[in-house]
């Protein structure tokens, strides 16, 4: 679970840095939004792929796969 949070934090950190770079370039009269707007679906694709991979990894890490966990025995 901690590994998942670390990846989510990394993902959002990269997104925030990219947005900051785009705003900075706009202030410097480089029209970065024109290029960024063309590629906004890539953000959705990357986000979806990261969620899919995280779900697959979590499924593999669970013992027994899809079977429900048995209650602890005394």
N, C-alpha and C positions, 0 to 999 in steps of 0.2 A: 504494500500500500504506500509506503514511503517513497518507493521508487517511482510510482505513478505520479505522486505529487511533485517529485523532482522534475519529471519530464514535462508535466503541465506547466510548472513554473518556468522551465527553460523555453517552452513553446511561446508562452505569453511574453517572456522577456525579449525573445527575438522579434515578435510582432511589434512590441512597443518601440524597440530600437529602430526597426524598419520605418515605422510611422514617423518617428522623430527625424530620421534622415530625410524622409520625403518633405516634411515641413521645413527643415533647414534648407534644402535645395530650392524650395519655393521662395523662401526669403532671399535667396541669392539669385533670383530670377532664372533659375533652371526649372523648366516646366515638367517636373517629375510626376505630377498628378496625371498628366496625359498618358504617360507610360504605365503608371500604377493602375489607373482605371481600366486599361486594356487587359490587365492580368489579374484582376481581383478574383476571378474564379479559381485561380491557382491556390489562393489562401484557403478556400473551402475544400479543395481537393487534398491539400496537405493536412489540414485539420482532420478531415474525415479519415484519411489514411493513418494518421497517428492514433486516433481513437480505435480504429479497427485493429491495428497492431497491438495496442495496449490490451484490448479485449481478448485477442488470441493468446497473448503471453500470459494473461491472468488465468485463462482457461487451462493452459498447459501446466501452470504452477500448482493448480489445485489438485490434491490427490484424488484419484478416481474420476476425473473429468466431470461429466454431467450428473453423476450419481449424487443424491443428497447425502450429506454427511450423517453418519450414524451417531446417535447420542452416546456420550461417554459412559463407560461401564464402571461400576463401583468395584 
